[in-house]
Amino acid sequence: MIKIIRIIDRISELSGKGFAWVILPLTFALGYEVGSRYLFNRPTTWAFDASYMLYGAYFMMGSAYTLSRNAHVRGDIFYRNFSDRTQAIIDLILYVLVFFPAMLALVFVGQRFFLDSFHIRETSPLSPYDTPVYPLKAAIPVGALLLLVIYSAVTTGAGRRDRHTAGV
């Protein structure tokens, strides 16, 4: 079991660090758009598509890595004062009642959402280039599945999540 959890943790690390590089083309697209719009009064038509698709994929695929490193922002004015045991009980209850059902639904609904989009070769109605959106929609079930798997590893206590620091 520990070996499987370590493999899951490694997948999380590789996907998180791999998708972290998406920030470079995203920054380029946004910087190029701002420069061309405000310096040269020549806005682009492609930067909007690039930015929302890259950010969507970045967000969904980076969420599992962030979770595995306990780096998600939480409103914990009370939570942080609880003992580790109480925090673990709260985490487990919320996992079973909220997180697990929500991620399971997101995997199944997201998969249908992606497959429908893929079968019709859906393109963005906002783009003059008919940019395909099904690759972005694929990030929904894949990201949710990664979150589900990573949180399962974290919940068993064998995952790499540190309860006190966001050791990124």
BAKOLPA-107195 format. One line per 10 residues: number of its first residue (from 1); their letters; for each residue y, z, x of N, C-alpha, C. Coordinates in Angstrom, 2 decimals. Example, Ala and Ser with C-alpha at 12.3 -4.5 7.8 and 13.67 -1.06 7.14 Angstrom:
BEGIN
1) AS) -5.69/7.80/13.19/-4.50/7.80/12.30/-3.30/7.80/13.20 ~ -2.25/7.08/12.85/-1.06/7.14/13.67/0.03/7.87/12.90
// end
This chain:
BEGIN
1) MIKIIRIIDR) -1.20/0.00/0.82/0.00/0.00/0.00/1.27/0.00/0.87 ~ 1.26/0.81/1.90/2.41/0.90/2.79/2.66/-0.45/3.46 ~ 1.59/-1.14/3.83/1.73/-2.44/4.49/2.40/-3.44/3.54 ~ 2.00/-3.43/2.27/2.60/-4.33/1.28/4.08/-4.01/1.11 ~ 4.41/-2.74/1.05/5.80/-2.34/0.88/6.63/-2.74/2.10 ~ 6.06/-2.64/3.26/6.78/-3.08/4.46/7.00/-4.59/4.46 ~ 6.04/-5.34/3.95/6.21/-6.79/3.82/7.32/-7.09/2.83 ~ 7.34/-6.38/1.71/8.40/-6.54/0.71/9.76/-6.23/1.33 ~ 9.82/-5.16/2.10/11.07/-4.78/2.76/11.52/-5.85/3.73 ~ 10.57/-6.45/4.43/10.90/-7.52/5.39/11.42/-8.76/4.66
11) ISELSGKGFA) 10.81/-9.09/3.53/11.29/-10.21/2.72/12.71/-9.95/2.25 ~ 12.97/-8.73/1.82/14.32/-8.36/1.40/15.31/-8.52/2.54 ~ 14.92/-8.06/3.71/15.81/-8.15/4.86/16.08/-9.61/5.24 ~ 15.03/-10.42/5.26/15.21/-11.83/5.62/16.05/-12.59/4.59 ~ 15.78/-12.35/3.30/16.57/-13.04/2.28/18.01/-12.56/2.28 ~ 18.21/-11.26/2.45/19.57/-10.73/2.47/20.38/-11.23/3.65 ~ 19.78/-11.17/4.81/20.49/-11.64/6.01/20.64/-13.16/6.00 ~ 19.66/-13.85/5.43/19.76/-15.31/5.33/20.87/-15.73/4.38 ~ 20.91/-15.11/3.21/21.95/-15.47/2.25/23.32/-14.93/2.63 ~ 23.38/-14.00/3.55/24.68/-13.53/4.03/25.47/-14.68/4.66
21) WVILPLTFAL) 24.75/-15.66/5.21/25.41/-16.80/5.85/26.10/-17.71/4.84 ~ 25.78/-17.56/3.57/26.43/-18.36/2.53/27.93/-18.06/2.48 ~ 28.31/-16.91/2.99/29.73/-16.54/2.97/30.57/-17.51/3.81 ~ 29.97/-18.12/4.83/30.73/-19.05/5.67/31.15/-20.32/4.92 ~ 30.22/-21.06/4.29/30.69/-22.22/3.53/31.55/-21.83/2.33 ~ 31.29/-20.66/1.75/32.13/-20.19/0.65/33.56/-19.95/1.12 ~ 33.71/-19.31/2.25/35.04/-19.06/2.82/35.72/-20.37/3.18 ~ 34.97/-21.30/3.75/35.53/-22.60/4.09/36.03/-23.31/2.83 ~ 35.21/-23.35/1.78/35.59/-24.05/0.55/36.85/-23.44/-0.07 ~ 36.89/-22.12/-0.13/38.07/-21.46/-0.71/39.30/-21.63/0.17
31) GYEVGSRYLF) 39.12/-21.50/1.48/40.25/-21.70/2.41/40.78/-23.11/2.36 ~ 39.88/-24.07/2.29/40.28/-25.47/2.22/41.05/-25.74/0.92 ~ 40.56/-25.18/-0.17/41.23/-25.36/-1.46/42.63/-24.75/-1.44 ~ 42.75/-23.55/-0.94/44.07/-22.90/-0.89/45.02/-23.69/-0.01 ~ 44.54/-24.09/1.16/45.39/-24.88/2.06/45.81/-26.20/1.45 ~ 44.85/-26.93/0.89/45.20/-28.25/0.33/46.07/-28.12/-0.91 ~ 45.88/-27.08/-1.69/46.67/-26.90/-2.91/48.10/-26.45/-2.60 ~ 48.24/-25.44/-1.76/49.56/-24.85/-1.56/50.33/-25.41/-0.37 ~ 49.65/-25.94/0.62/50.37/-26.51/1.75/50.66/-28.01/1.56 ~ 49.70/-28.70/0.94/49.84/-30.15/0.83/49.99/-30.64/-0.61
41) NRPTTWAFDA) 49.97/-29.71/-1.56/50.08/-30.03/-2.98/49.02/-31.05/-3.40 ~ 47.82/-30.93/-2.85/46.70/-31.84/-3.13/45.43/-31.02/-3.41 ~ 45.33/-30.46/-4.61/44.13/-29.65/-4.90/42.86/-30.51/-4.88 ~ 41.76/-29.86/-4.58/40.48/-30.56/-4.54/39.77/-30.44/-5.89 ~ 38.80/-31.28/-6.10/37.99/-31.18/-7.31/36.61/-30.58/-7.02 ~ 36.23/-30.49/-5.75/34.91/-30.01/-5.40/34.87/-28.53/-5.05 ~ 35.99/-27.94/-4.65/35.97/-26.56/-4.15/35.60/-25.55/-5.24 ~ 36.02/-25.80/-6.47/35.67/-24.90/-7.56/34.16/-24.86/-7.76 ~ 33.53/-26.04/-7.82/32.07/-26.10/-7.97/31.38/-25.38/-6.82 ~ 31.81/-25.69/-5.61/31.19/-25.08/-4.43/31.35/-23.57/-4.46
51) SYMLYGAYFM) 32.53/-23.09/-4.81/32.76/-21.65/-4.74/31.97/-20.88/-5.79 ~ 31.94/-21.34/-7.04/31.21/-20.54/-8.02/29.70/-20.64/-7.83 ~ 29.22/-21.77/-7.35/27.78/-21.87/-7.12/27.35/-21.08/-5.89 ~ 28.12/-21.17/-4.83/27.78/-20.41/-3.63/27.89/-18.91/-3.89 ~ 28.95/-18.49/-4.59/29.10/-17.06/-4.86/28.01/-16.56/-5.80 ~ 27.64/-17.36/-6.80/26.57/-16.95/-7.71/25.26/-16.74/-6.97 ~ 24.91/-17.67/-6.10/23.68/-17.53/-5.32/23.79/-16.36/-4.35 ~ 24.92/-16.21/-3.72/25.17/-15.11/-2.77/24.99/-13.76/-3.47 ~ 25.57/-13.63/-4.65/25.50/-12.39/-5.41/24.06/-12.07/-5.83 ~ 23.38/-13.04/-6.43/22.03/-12.78/-6.93/21.03/-12.53/-5.79
61) MGSAYTLSRN) 21.13/-13.31/-4.74/20.14/-13.19/-3.67/20.45/-12.02/-2.73 ~ 21.71/-11.62/-2.66/22.06/-10.50/-1.80/21.88/-9.15/-2.47 ~ 21.70/-9.13/-3.77/21.59/-7.87/-4.50/20.36/-7.06/-4.09 ~ 19.23/-7.73/-3.88/18.02/-7.01/-3.49/18.18/-6.36/-2.11 ~ 18.78/-7.07/-1.19/19.01/-6.50/0.14/19.96/-5.30/0.05 ~ 21.00/-5.45/-0.74/21.96/-4.36/-0.92/21.27/-3.14/-1.52 ~ 20.41/-3.36/-2.50/19.67/-2.26/-3.12/18.74/-1.60/-2.11 ~ 18.07/-2.38/-1.30/17.13/-1.80/-0.34/17.85/-0.96/0.71 ~ 19.12/-1.19/0.91/19.91/-0.42/1.88/20.77/0.66/1.21 ~ 20.57/0.85/-0.08/21.32/1.86/-0.86/22.82/1.66/-0.72
71) AHVRGDIFYR) 23.25/0.42/-0.74/24.66/0.11/-0.52/25.39/-0.30/-1.79 ~ 24.71/-0.23/-2.94/25.41/-0.53/-4.19/26.43/0.56/-4.48 ~ 27.52/0.16/-5.06/28.57/1.11/-5.44/28.09/1.86/-6.68 ~ 28.25/3.15/-6.67/27.90/3.92/-7.86/28.97/4.97/-8.12 ~ 29.16/5.24/-9.38/30.09/6.29/-9.77/29.36/7.61/-9.75 ~ 29.33/8.23/-8.62/28.45/9.39/-8.45/29.20/10.70/-8.25 ~ 30.21/10.96/-9.06/30.94/12.21/-8.86/30.06/13.43/-9.12 ~ 29.03/13.27/-9.97/28.09/14.36/-10.21/26.80/14.16/-9.41 ~ 26.34/12.94/-9.38/25.06/12.58/-8.78/24.96/13.03/-7.32 ~ 26.01/12.83/-6.55/25.94/13.16/-5.12/25.79/14.65/-4.85
81) NFSDRTQAII) 26.15/15.47/-5.84/26.03/16.92/-5.67/24.64/17.45/-6.04 ~ 23.79/16.59/-6.61/22.44/17.00/-6.97/21.55/17.01/-5.73 ~ 20.48/17.77/-5.82/19.51/17.79/-4.72/18.80/16.43/-4.65 ~ 18.16/16.18/-3.53/17.41/14.93/-3.37/16.35/14.79/-4.46 ~ 15.71/15.89/-4.79/14.66/15.86/-5.83/15.26/15.48/-7.18 ~ 16.38/16.07/-7.55/17.02/15.75/-8.83/17.49/14.30/-8.84 ~ 18.04/13.85/-7.73/18.46/12.44/-7.64/17.26/11.51/-7.81 ~ 16.14/11.87/-7.21/14.93/11.04/-7.32/14.43/11.01/-8.77 ~ 14.49/12.14/-9.46/14.07/12.19/-10.87/14.98/11.32/-11.72 ~ 16.28/11.43/-11.52/17.24/10.61/-12.27/17.01/9.13/-11.97
91) DLILYVLVFF) 16.83/8.80/-10.70/16.57/7.41/-10.33/15.32/6.88/-11.01 ~ 14.26/7.68/-11.03/13.01/7.24/-11.63/13.15/7.04/-13.14 ~ 13.80/7.97/-13.81/14.01/7.84/-15.26/14.84/6.60/-15.57 ~ 15.92/6.39/-14.83/16.75/5.21/-15.07/16.02/3.92/-14.72 ~ 15.17/3.99/-13.71/14.37/2.82/-13.35/13.44/2.43/-14.49 ~ 12.72/3.40/-15.02/11.74/3.13/-16.06/12.41/2.73/-17.38 ~ 13.50/3.39/-17.74/14.12/3.15/-19.05/15.14/2.01/-19.06 ~ 15.80/1.76/-17.93/16.89/0.78/-17.93/16.62/-0.38/-16.97 ~ 16.49/-0.07/-15.70/16.42/-1.11/-14.68/15.21/-2.02/-14.82 ~ 14.02/-1.43/-14.90/12.80/-2.23/-14.98/12.79/-3.16/-16.19
101) PAMLALVFVG) 13.07/-2.67/-17.40/13.09/-3.59/-18.55/14.18/-4.67/-18.43 ~ 15.34/-4.31/-17.90/16.42/-5.28/-17.77/16.07/-6.37/-16.76 ~ 15.51/-5.99/-15.62/15.14/-6.99/-14.61/13.96/-7.84/-15.06 ~ 13.02/-7.23/-15.77/11.90/-7.99/-16.32/12.41/-9.04/-17.31 ~ 13.33/-8.63/-18.18/13.92/-9.58/-19.14/14.68/-10.67/-18.40 ~ 15.41/-10.30/-17.37/16.18/-11.29/-16.61/15.26/-12.29/-15.89 ~ 14.12/-11.82/-15.42/13.16/-12.73/-14.79/12.64/-13.73/-15.81 ~ 12.19/-13.24/-16.96/11.60/-14.15/-17.95/12.62/-15.03/-18.63 ~ 13.74/-14.48/-19.03/14.78/-15.29/-19.67/15.42/-16.22/-18.64 ~ 15.65/-15.72/-17.44/16.22/-16.55/-16.37/15.32/-17.70/-16.00
111) QRFFLDSFHI) 14.00/-17.46/-16.02/13.05/-18.54/-15.71/13.14/-19.63/-16.77 ~ 13.21/-19.24/-18.03/13.33/-20.22/-19.12/14.66/-20.97/-19.00 ~ 15.71/-20.23/-18.69/17.05/-20.79/-18.52/17.03/-21.84/-17.41 ~ 16.40/-21.50/-16.28/16.30/-22.44/-15.17/15.45/-23.65/-15.53 ~ 14.27/-23.42/-16.12/13.37/-24.53/-16.44/13.99/-25.51/-17.43 ~ 14.67/-24.97/-18.45/15.36/-25.85/-19.39/16.40/-26.70/-18.67 ~ 17.16/-26.06/-17.81/18.20/-26.75/-17.05/17.59/-27.80/-16.12 ~ 16.49/-27.45/-15.48/15.83/-28.37/-14.54/15.26/-29.58/-15.27 ~ 14.62/-29.35/-16.42/13.99/-30.45/-17.15/15.00/-31.48/-17.66 ~ 16.19/-31.02/-18.02/17.20/-31.98/-18.50/18.14/-32.40/-17.38
121) RETSPLSPYD) 17.89/-31.89/-16.18/18.75/-32.19/-15.02/20.21/-31.88/-15.36 ~ 20.42/-30.65/-15.85/21.73/-30.23/-16.31/22.77/-30.31/-15.19 ~ 23.94/-30.78/-15.55/25.05/-30.83/-14.61/26.22/-30.04/-15.17 ~ 27.15/-29.72/-14.31/28.30/-28.92/-14.71/29.27/-29.75/-15.55 ~ 29.64/-29.25/-16.72/30.63/-29.97/-17.54/32.04/-29.83/-16.96 ~ 32.20/-28.93/-16.00/33.51/-28.68/-15.41/33.79/-29.58/-14.21 ~ 32.78/-30.32/-13.79/32.89/-31.08/-12.55/32.97/-32.58/-12.81 ~ 33.88/-33.25/-12.13/33.90/-34.71/-12.25/32.76/-35.37/-11.47 ~ 32.04/-34.57/-10.68/30.96/-35.11/-9.85/29.59/-34.95/-10.49 ~ 29.52/-34.40/-11.69/28.23/-34.10/-12.32/27.34/-33.27/-11.40
131) TPVYPLKAAI) 27.89/-32.21/-10.90/27.17/-31.32/-9.98/26.00/-30.67/-10.70 ~ 24.79/-30.77/-10.15/23.64/-30.12/-10.79/23.79/-28.60/-10.76 ~ 23.48/-27.95/-11.87/23.59/-26.49/-11.93/22.23/-25.79/-11.90 ~ 21.14/-26.55/-12.01/19.84/-25.88/-12.03/19.50/-25.17/-10.72 ~ 19.99/-25.61/-9.54/19.71/-24.79/-8.35/20.35/-23.40/-8.45 ~ 21.56/-23.34/-9.00/22.20/-22.04/-9.19/21.43/-21.21/-10.20 ~ 20.97/-21.84/-11.27/20.23/-21.11/-12.29/18.89/-20.61/-11.76 ~ 18.35/-21.24/-10.74/17.11/-20.76/-10.12/17.33/-19.42/-9.44 ~ 18.55/-19.16/-8.99/18.85/-17.89/-8.32/18.76/-16.71/-9.29 ~ 18.87/-16.94/-10.59/18.82/-15.84/-11.55/17.43/-15.21/-11.59
141) PVGALLLLVI) 16.37/-15.96/-11.90/15.06/-15.29/-11.93/14.57/-14.87/-10.54 ~ 14.90/-15.65/-9.52/14.45/-15.30/-8.17/15.13/-14.01/-7.71 ~ 16.44/-13.92/-7.91/17.17/-12.71/-7.53/16.71/-11.50/-8.32 ~ 16.48/-11.67/-9.62/16.00/-10.56/-10.45/14.61/-10.12/-10.03 ~ 13.75/-11.08/-9.69/12.41/-10.74/-9.22/12.47/-9.98/-7.89 ~ 13.33/-10.42/-6.99/13.50/-9.69/-5.73/13.99/-8.27/-5.99 ~ 14.95/-8.12/-6.90/15.45/-6.79/-7.24/14.32/-5.92/-7.79 ~ 13.54/-6.49/-8.67/12.44/-5.76/-9.29/11.43/-5.31/-8.24 ~ 11.06/-6.21/-7.35/10.07/-5.89/-6.32/10.63/-4.87/-5.34 ~ 11.87/-5.06/-4.91/12.48/-4.13/-3.94/12.64/-2.75/-4.54
151) YSAVTTGAGR) 13.09/-2.68/-5.79/13.28/-1.36/-6.39/11.94/-0.67/-6.61 ~ 10.89/-1.46/-6.85/9.56/-0.85/-6.97/9.15/-0.23/-5.63 ~ 9.45/-0.92/-4.54/9.15/-0.37/-3.22/9.98/0.87/-2.93 ~ 11.25/0.82/-3.30/12.14/1.96/-3.06/11.69/3.16/-3.89 ~ 11.28/2.91/-5.13/10.88/3.98/-6.02/9.62/4.70/-5.52 ~ 8.74/3.98/-4.85/7.53/4.62/-4.33/7.85/5.55/-3.16 ~ 9.06/5.43/-2.63/9.46/6.27/-1.51/9.15/5.67/-0.16 ~ 8.46/4.55/-0.16/8.09/3.93/1.12/9.05/2.82/1.51 ~ 9.95/2.48/0.62/10.94/1.45/0.94/11.91/1.95/1.97 ~ 12.76/1.08/2.44/13.62/1.41/3.57/14.93/2.07/3.17
161) RDRHTAGV) 15.13/2.28/1.90/16.40/2.82/1.41/16.64/4.22/1.96 ~ 17.80/4.41/2.50/18.21/5.73/2.99/19.07/6.37/1.91 ~ 18.76/7.55/1.51/19.44/8.17/0.38/20.88/8.57/0.70 ~ 21.25/8.66/1.95/22.57/9.19/2.26/23.50/8.20/2.93 ~ 22.98/7.16/3.49/23.84/6.19/4.15/23.47/4.80/3.73 ~ 24.39/3.93/3.84/24.13/2.53/3.51/23.90/1.76/4.81 ~ 22.88/2.14/5.55/22.63/1.61/6.89/22.45/0.11/6.93 ~ 23.52/-0.62/6.86/23.45/-2.08/6.83/23.29/-2.63/8.21
// end
